[in-house]
Amino acid sequence: MANSVKAVGQINLHQQIETFDIISTTLQASIKNRSINSLIFQNDNKLRLSDNRTFSQFRNIYMSVGLITQASGSAYVEIGKTKVICSVHGPREKKRLQFSTQGKVNCEIKSTTFAARSLNKIQEKQDFSEVSTLVKQSLEAAIILNKYPKSAIDIFPFIIEADGNVTSAITMCASLALANAGIELFDLVASCSSSLVNDNILIDPSLNEEKFARANLTLAVMPSLNEITQIIQTGEFQLKQLDESIQLCHDGCIKLHKLMTNCLIEHCKSKKESLDQQIQIQNQNNVFENQQHLQMLERFNYNPIFKQKF
C-alpha cells in the first residue's frame, strides 16, 4: 500500500514538472513574440523598425582616418551606437620569421569592459580570437602581400561600444586604417550585416535586433573587383531568404564603399590644404627673414653685390 502511494506521488510530481515546463516555454515564447513585435511596427503603409528605419536603411554612419598619430595608419568608424577605432603598425621587418615571399597579417581585437558585456564576453577573459581570425581572412584577400616579403602588418581594432553589426564595423575600420597607413590594396573591403527577424530581412541590425533574429548574415566585399572576401552565417535561412539577404548585403556594401572612398578623399584634401598652409606660412617667414637681413645690411652701409663697405 505504501509503495503504491509512493508511486502515485512520483507520477503527480512528474506531471507537475511537465506542466511547469510547458508554462515556462509558453511564457518565454510569448515574451519573445512581444519583443519582436515591439521591434517592428507599421507607419506610412510601410513596415519600420523601432527607430523608424526601413528594413533596407542604415543607421547613422560616421567615418574618419588619421586620428592616432603614433600609428602608421588609423581609422574610426561609428555605425549607430557601435563605435570602433583601429590602428595599423607596419609593414615592419620580423627577424624571427622565416623568409617568405609574402607578408604576414596579424589581427588582435580588444574592447572596453561594457562592450564585452554586451557581447556576452567574460570580463576577466575577453576572447575575440574567432572574430580576429574572420576579420584577418577578410582583409588578407585585399592586401597585396607579395609587396611585403618577410614583413608583418599588425592590426589592432578596439571596440569602444557594441550595438550590433560589430564585425562589419571592425572590418571597414581596419580596411580604412590600412589605406591610411599606405598599405597597397587591391580594393577597400566593405562589410555589411543582415538579420532575419519575424520573416523579415533587415540590414544593419542593432544588438537587440540580432538577439531576436532567427538568422544573421555578414558579408565582406571588394566592390571594385566584385569579389567576396568573407561570408558568415549563423542560424537557418530558407534558400530564397538567403539569396535575398546576400543581395541586400551586397547592395549595402556598395553604398558603404562609396562612403569609405569619400572619407579617404576628404582626408587627403584636408591634409593637402594643411600642407599648403604650412608652405605658405614658411614662405612668408622666409620673406620676412630676408627683409630683416637686407635692412640690417643697409644699416651698416654694406653692399652685398660688391662685398665692400663705402
C-alpha positions as CSV (number, residue, x, y, z in Angstrom):
1,M,0.0,0.0,0.0
2,A,2.8,2.4,0.9
3,N,4.6,1.6,-2.3
4,S,1.5,2.3,-4.4
5,V,1.0,5.7,-2.7
6,K,4.7,6.5,-3.2
7,A,4.4,5.6,-7.0
8,V,1.3,7.8,-7.3
9,G,3.1,10.7,-5.6
10,Q,6.0,10.4,-8.0
11,I,3.7,10.4,-11.0
12,N,1.9,13.5,-9.8
13,L,5.3,15.2,-9.2
14,H,6.4,14.4,-12.8
15,Q,3.1,15.7,-14.1
16,Q,3.6,18.9,-12.2
17,I,7.2,19.3,-13.5
18,E,6.0,18.8,-17.1
19,T,3.2,21.3,-16.6
20,F,5.6,23.9,-15.3
21,D,7.9,23.3,-18.2
22,I,5.1,23.8,-20.7
23,I,4.0,27.0,-18.9
24,S,7.6,28.4,-18.8
25,T,8.1,27.6,-22.5
26,T,4.8,29.3,-23.4
27,L,5.8,32.4,-21.4
28,Q,9.2,32.6,-23.0
29,A,7.6,32.3,-26.4
30,S,5.1,35.0,-25.7
31,I,7.7,37.3,-24.2
32,K,9.9,36.8,-27.3
33,N,6.9,37.5,-29.6
34,R,6.2,40.7,-27.7
35,S,9.8,41.7,-28.0
36,I,9.9,41.0,-31.8
37,N,6.6,42.8,-32.3
38,S,8.0,45.8,-30.4
39,L,10.9,45.9,-32.9
40,I,8.6,46.2,-35.9
41,F,5.6,48.4,-36.5
42,Q,3.7,49.9,-39.5
43,N,4.0,53.5,-40.5
44,D,3.0,55.2,-43.8
45,N,1.9,51.7,-45.1
46,K,5.5,50.5,-44.6
47,L,6.9,48.1,-42.0
48,R,9.5,50.0,-39.9
49,L,11.8,49.3,-37.1
50,S,11.6,50.7,-33.6
51,D,14.0,53.6,-34.6
52,N,11.7,54.4,-37.6
53,R,14.1,52.8,-40.1
54,T,13.0,50.8,-43.1
55,F,14.4,47.3,-43.5
56,S,16.9,48.5,-46.2
57,Q,18.0,51.6,-44.3
58,F,21.3,52.0,-42.4
59,R,21.7,53.7,-39.1
60,N,23.7,56.9,-38.9
61,I,27.3,56.3,-40.1
62,Y,30.5,58.3,-39.4
63,M,34.0,57.6,-40.6
64,S,37.3,59.3,-40.1
65,V,41.0,58.4,-40.6
66,G,44.4,59.6,-39.2
67,L,43.3,60.0,-35.6
68,I,46.3,58.2,-33.9
69,T,49.5,60.0,-34.9
70,Q,51.8,57.3,-33.3
71,A,50.5,54.6,-35.6
72,S,51.3,54.0,-39.3
73,G,47.6,54.4,-40.0
74,S,44.4,54.6,-38.1
75,A,40.6,54.9,-38.5
76,Y,37.4,55.4,-36.6
77,V,34.0,54.0,-37.6
78,E,30.7,54.7,-36.0
79,I,27.5,52.8,-37.0
80,G,24.6,53.8,-34.8
81,K,25.8,53.3,-31.3
82,T,28.6,50.8,-32.4
83,K,32.0,52.6,-32.2
84,V,35.3,51.1,-33.3
85,I,38.8,52.5,-33.6
86,C,41.7,50.8,-35.3
87,S,45.4,51.3,-35.5
88,V,47.8,49.7,-38.0
89,H,51.6,49.3,-37.4
90,G,53.9,48.3,-40.2
91,P,54.9,46.9,-42.5
92,R,57.9,46.2,-40.4
93,E,60.6,43.5,-40.6
94,K,60.3,40.5,-38.4
95,K,63.8,39.0,-37.9
96,R,62.5,35.8,-36.2
97,L,60.2,34.9,-39.0
98,Q,61.4,32.6,-41.7
99,F,61.9,34.2,-45.1
100,S,58.6,34.4,-47.0
101,T,57.8,36.0,-50.3
102,Q,54.6,37.3,-48.8
103,G,53.9,39.4,-45.8
104,K,52.1,38.3,-42.7
105,V,49.0,39.9,-41.3
106,N,48.3,39.9,-37.5
107,C,45.0,41.0,-36.0
108,E,44.2,41.4,-32.3
109,I,40.8,42.7,-31.2
110,K,40.2,44.2,-27.8
111,S,37.3,46.0,-26.2
112,T,36.1,48.0,-23.3
113,T,34.5,46.2,-20.4
114,F,31.0,47.3,-21.1
115,A,31.3,46.5,-24.8
116,A,32.4,43.0,-23.9
117,R,29.5,42.6,-21.5
118,S,27.0,43.5,-24.2
119,L,28.7,40.9,-26.5
120,N,28.3,38.2,-23.8
121,K,32.1,38.0,-23.2
122,I,33.6,37.1,-19.9
123,Q,35.0,40.2,-18.2
124,E,38.2,38.5,-17.0
125,K,39.0,36.9,-20.3
126,Q,37.8,38.9,-23.3
127,D,38.4,36.3,-26.1
128,F,37.9,37.7,-29.6
129,S,40.2,35.2,-31.3
130,E,37.4,33.9,-33.5
131,V,36.3,37.4,-34.7
132,S,40.0,38.3,-35.1
133,T,40.5,35.3,-37.5
134,L,37.4,36.2,-39.5
135,V,38.5,39.9,-39.9
136,K,42.0,38.8,-40.8
137,Q,40.7,36.5,-43.5
138,S,38.5,39.3,-44.9
139,L,41.4,41.7,-45.2
140,E,44.2,39.3,-46.4
141,A,42.4,38.9,-49.7
142,A,42.6,42.7,-50.3
143,I,46.3,43.3,-49.3
144,I,49.0,42.8,-52.0
145,L,51.1,40.7,-49.7
146,N,53.8,39.9,-52.2
147,K,54.9,43.6,-52.0
148,Y,56.0,43.0,-48.4
149,P,58.3,39.9,-48.2
150,K,59.5,38.9,-44.7
151,S,57.3,41.7,-43.2
152,A,54.4,41.8,-40.8
153,I,51.4,44.1,-40.7
154,D,49.8,44.4,-37.3
155,I,46.1,45.4,-37.0
156,F,44.7,46.4,-33.6
157,P,40.9,47.1,-33.6
158,F,39.4,48.3,-30.4
159,I,35.7,48.1,-29.7
160,I,34.6,51.2,-27.8
161,E,30.9,50.4,-27.8
162,A,28.9,47.5,-29.3
163,D,25.3,47.8,-30.5
164,G,25.1,45.3,-33.4
165,N,26.9,44.9,-36.7
166,V,30.2,44.9,-34.9
167,T,32.2,42.5,-37.2
168,S,31.3,44.7,-40.2
169,A,32.4,47.9,-38.4
170,I,35.7,46.3,-37.4
171,T,36.3,45.1,-41.0
172,M,35.7,48.5,-42.5
173,C,37.6,50.3,-39.8
174,A,40.6,48.1,-40.3
175,S,40.4,48.5,-44.1
176,L,40.4,52.3,-43.8
177,A,43.3,52.1,-41.4
178,L,45.3,50.0,-43.8
179,A,44.7,52.5,-46.6
180,N,45.6,55.4,-44.3
181,A,48.9,53.6,-43.5
182,G,49.8,53.5,-47.2
183,I,49.5,49.7,-47.5
184,E,49.0,48.7,-51.1
185,L,45.5,47.2,-51.5
186,F,43.6,45.6,-54.4
187,D,40.5,47.4,-53.1
188,L,38.9,48.6,-49.9
189,V,36.9,46.0,-48.1
190,A,33.3,47.0,-47.3
191,S,31.2,44.8,-45.0
192,C,27.5,44.7,-44.1
193,S,25.2,42.5,-42.0
194,S,21.6,41.5,-42.2
195,S,19.2,39.6,-39.9
196,L,16.0,37.6,-40.3
197,V,13.5,38.9,-37.8
198,N,9.9,37.6,-37.9
199,D,10.3,36.5,-41.6
200,N,11.6,40.0,-42.5
201,I,15.2,40.6,-43.7
202,L,16.6,43.8,-42.3
203,I,20.0,45.4,-42.9
204,D,22.4,46.8,-40.3
205,P,20.8,45.2,-37.3
206,S,21.2,46.6,-33.8
207,L,22.2,44.4,-30.9
208,N,18.6,44.0,-29.8
209,E,17.5,43.0,-33.3
210,E,20.4,40.5,-33.6
211,K,19.3,39.0,-30.3
212,F,15.8,38.1,-31.6
213,A,16.8,37.2,-35.1
214,R,16.4,33.7,-36.3
215,A,19.4,34.0,-38.5
216,N,22.2,36.5,-39.2
217,L,24.5,37.0,-42.2
218,T,27.7,39.1,-42.5
219,L,29.2,39.8,-46.0
220,A,32.6,41.4,-46.8
221,V,33.1,42.5,-50.4
222,M,35.7,44.3,-52.6
223,P,33.1,46.1,-54.8
224,S,35.6,47.4,-57.4
225,L,36.6,43.8,-58.2
226,N,33.2,42.4,-57.4
227,E,34.7,39.8,-55.2
228,I,33.5,38.4,-51.8
229,T,36.3,38.1,-49.2
230,Q,34.2,36.7,-46.4
231,I,30.7,35.4,-45.7
232,I,29.5,34.4,-42.2
233,Q,26.1,32.8,-41.5
234,T,24.5,31.9,-38.1
235,G,21.1,30.4,-37.9
236,E,19.0,28.9,-40.7
237,F,17.8,30.7,-43.8
238,Q,15.5,29.4,-46.5
239,L,17.1,29.4,-49.9
240,K,15.1,32.3,-51.1
241,Q,15.7,34.3,-47.9
242,L,19.4,33.6,-48.1
243,D,19.6,34.9,-51.7
244,E,17.7,38.0,-50.7
245,S,19.9,38.5,-47.7
246,I,23.1,38.2,-49.7
247,Q,21.8,40.6,-52.4
248,L,20.7,43.1,-49.7
249,C,24.1,43.0,-48.0
250,H,25.9,43.3,-51.4
251,D,24.0,46.4,-52.3
252,G,24.7,47.8,-48.8
253,C,28.5,47.1,-49.3
254,I,28.5,49.1,-52.5
255,K,27.0,52.1,-50.7
256,L,29.4,51.7,-47.8
257,H,32.3,51.5,-50.2
258,K,31.4,54.9,-51.6
259,L,31.4,56.4,-48.1
260,M,34.8,54.8,-47.3
261,T,36.2,56.3,-50.6
262,N,34.8,59.7,-49.8
263,C,36.3,59.6,-46.3
264,L,39.8,58.9,-47.7
265,I,39.4,61.6,-50.4
266,E,38.3,64.2,-47.9
267,H,41.2,63.3,-45.6
268,C,43.7,63.7,-48.5
269,K,42.1,67.1,-49.4
270,S,42.3,68.4,-45.8
271,K,45.9,67.1,-45.5
272,K,46.8,68.8,-48.7
273,E,45.2,72.1,-47.6
274,S,47.1,72.0,-44.3
275,L,50.4,71.3,-46.1
276,D,49.7,74.2,-48.5
277,Q,49.1,76.5,-45.5
278,Q,52.3,75.3,-43.8
279,I,54.3,76.0,-47.0
280,Q,52.6,79.5,-47.4
281,I,53.5,80.3,-43.7
282,Q,57.1,79.1,-44.3
283,N,57.4,81.2,-47.4
284,Q,56.1,84.3,-45.5
285,N,58.6,83.6,-42.7
286,N,61.4,83.3,-45.3
287,V,60.4,86.6,-46.9
288,F,60.3,88.3,-43.5
289,E,63.7,87.0,-42.6
290,N,65.2,88.2,-45.9
291,Q,63.7,91.6,-45.4
292,Q,65.2,91.8,-41.9
293,H,68.6,90.7,-43.3
294,L,68.5,93.4,-46.0
295,Q,67.6,96.1,-43.5
296,M,70.4,95.1,-41.3
297,L,72.9,95.3,-44.2
298,E,71.6,98.7,-45.2
299,R,72.0,99.9,-41.7
300,F,75.7,99.1,-41.8
301,N,76.1,100.5,-45.4
302,Y,77.1,97.2,-46.8
303,N,76.6,96.3,-50.5
304,P,76.2,92.6,-50.9
305,I,76.9,92.8,-54.6
306,F,80.4,94.3,-54.4
307,K,81.0,92.9,-50.9
308,Q,82.7,96.1,-49.8
309,K,82.0,99.0,-47.4
310,F,81.5,102.5,-48.7
